[in-house]
Amino acid sequence: MKVSEIVEKLDLKVFAGSNNLDREISGGYVSDLLSDVMGFSGEGNVWITLQTHKNVMAIASLKEHAAVIIVKGFQPDEETIKHANEEGIPLLGSHEPTFELTGKVFNMIKS
C-alpha cells in the first residue's frame, strides 16, 4: 500500500513531503514516546503520534519511516514542516483520535 492511498481514503491533511506520497508502507507503529519509536519501529512504517515538534522528523528519518501521521487535529510547528520537507517524509494530519485512526490504518494495511 502506498502513502497516497491512506491519504485519500482517510482524508488526511498533507502538511509536508507531498512529493513522496508514493512511498510503500510495510506496517505501522503507534507511540508518543520518542525513545520507544526509535527502539522498536521499523523501516517503511507509518508512525502515528500526537507529537508535533521537529524531533519527530529526526526519528522518522533515522528509522526510514514511510510517513508520520499526527492525530487529534494537532498541528506541526514550522520547524517540523521544514524538516519533513528536507527529509522528504510525508507529514500528515488527522482530526481523529489515535485509537480510531490506528484501527483504520491497520485494517487498510492488513487487507
GIZIKA-V815160 format. One record per residue. N is the residue number from 1. RES is the residue in one letter. PHI is phi in whole degrees, 0 to 359 (none if undefined). Layout:
N,RES,PHI / N,RES,PHI
//
This chain:
1,M,none / 2,K,263 / 3,V,303 / 4,S,303 / 5,E,292 / 6,I,286 / 7,V,300 / 8,E,291 / 9,K,290 / 10,L,255 / 11,D,52 / 12,L,277 / 13,K,276 / 14,V,260 / 15,F,277 / 16,A,198 / 17,G,73 / 18,S,296 / 19,N,285 / 20,N,239 / 21,L,287 / 22,D,271 / 23,R,297 / 24,E,278 / 25,I,259 / 26,S,259 / 27,G,173 / 28,G,217 / 29,Y,214 / 30,V,234 / 31,S,189 / 32,D,251 / 33,L,264 / 34,L,301 / 35,S,294 / 36,D,295 / 37,V,297 / 38,M,297 / 39,G,277 / 40,F,231 / 41,S,282 / 42,G,235 / 43,E,301 / 44,G,81 / 45,N,286 / 46,V,265 / 47,W,261 / 48,I,254 / 49,T,206 / 50,L,254 / 51,Q,289 / 52,T,233 / 53,H,273 / 54,K,295 / 55,N,297 / 56,V,302 / 57,M,288 / 58,A,297 / 59,I,289 / 60,A,301 / 61,S,291 / 62,L,303 / 63,K,271 / 64,E,56 / 65,H,290 / 66,A,285 / 67,A,191 / 68,V,236 / 69,I,243 / 70,I,264 / 71,V,261 / 72,K,60 / 73,G,75 / 74,F,293 / 75,Q,246 / 76,P,288 / 77,D,281 / 78,E,299 / 79,E,297 / 80,T,294 / 81,I,298 / 82,K,300 / 83,H,296 / 84,A,299 / 85,N,294 / 86,E,297 / 87,E,277 / 88,G,73 / 89,I,258 / 90,P,300 / 91,L,247 / 92,L,242 / 93,G,222 / 94,S,219 / 95,H,272 / 96,E,285 / 97,P,292 / 98,T,305 / 99,F,301 / 100,E,295 / 101,L,295 / 102,T,300 / 103,G,300 / 104,K,295 / 105,V,296 / 106,F,303 / 107,N,298 / 108,M,291 / 109,I,291 / 110,K,276 / 111,S,276
//
